[in-house]
Amino acid sequence: MSKKIVFGPKKDFIWIDIKKDDENVVQELKNQAKLDQELLSYALDEHENAHVEYDAKEGLLLIVFNVTQFVKLS
């Protein structure tokens, strides 16, 4: 995966930053995070509006937003 950060009081949350153009990374994310095709399609759609999805059955929270660039403020 591109970048993985574990956080939270019990270290039971994971922040994953991926580059959607890398099919191997996307497939690895799908398999490891157990994302269904619907949740994965939200994350990969560049025209998707920022929003939150929650899958209670799997206990997955997906936060979708597009970051095209970072700007360093000084």
N, C-alpha and C positions, 0 to 999 in steps of 0.2 A: 504494500500500500504506500501511497505517497507520504503521508504523515499521520501518526497515530499518537494521541495524548490520552493517558489514563488519568482520571481526576475524581474528586468527590471524597467525602469523609471516609468512605470504606473502599475507595479506589475501585468502584464498581461502575463507573461511567467511562465511556470512550468517545473522544472527539476524533473523527477521521476526516482528513482533508485529501481529496483525490483529484486527479486530473482525468476528466471524463473521456478524453480522447484515447486513453490507454486501455484497450479492451481487456488485457490481462489483469489490470488493476481492478477494473469494474467487475470482472468475473470472480476474482478473489474476494472482493467485498461482498458480492452477492452470496457466495458460499459461506464465508466466515461469519457474516453478520446475520445470515438467514433472512435476507431481505426478499420479499416477494416482488414479482415483476411490477406491480402497481407502485409500490414505494420507490423502487429503483428508478422507474420512469419519471417520477416527480423530481428526483435528485439530478437526473441527467438532462432534463428539458431546459434549455437555456432561456426559453420564454415563460417558464413557470414563475408565477408570482411568489414572493416570500410567504411562507406559511409553515404550520406545524402539523404533522400527522402522528397519530398514536395508534399502535396496534396492541390492544390489551391482551389478546391471545398470546402473542409472542413477547410482550413486555418491551416493545421497541418504540422509541421516540425518535422521529425524524424531523429535523429542522432544515428547511430548504431556503437557501438564499444564494444569490450569485455574487461572487467576488471576482471582479475582472482585474483589479490591481490594488495594490496597497500603496499608500502615500505616507512617507515618513514626515511627521510634523516635528519641527525643531523649536 
